[in-house]
Amino acid sequence: MGIRPFHVAIPVTDLEAARRFYGGLLGCPEGRSDSGWVDFNLYGHQFVCHLSEAKLNHSVAAVDAQSVPVPHYGVVLDWPAWQELADRLSAAGTEFICKPAIRFAGEPGEQATMFLADPSGNALEFKAMRDESKLFAK
């Protein structure tokens, strides 16, 4: 059986800003919605933004000599799709938490990665594995 779509729901403080970010900047098609939430197709996964006034709390973790935000979420893309997204985000003047870069170079887990935040401060990571069969390699 192939990989099944995941479902994740996150808090956002402004649904219209979420629509501009996820639907516009990231190019995620919008699905169902209501006055308090909107579904997006995030690379085949059901990604829901719920209107909330909750304050987000983040910490950082050291990964390959970088400080990455925790919690974060994202998608593992293929290499060309990751490069296209990195180029599009860079051309749009996106402020990255961690700029597009190669991590773990020459190791089994070599990957391209980038971190950014949505308008509500939710941290996202998009990555691509040099060799997708090594996604869980030690």
Secondary structure, DSSP 8 states (H G I E B T S, - for coil): ------EEEEEES-HHHHIIIIIIIS---EEEEETTEEEEEETTEEEEEEE-------EEEEETTEEEEES-EEEEE-HHHHHHHHHHHHHTT--EEEEEEEESTTSTT-EEEEEEE-TT--EEEEEEESSGGGTT--
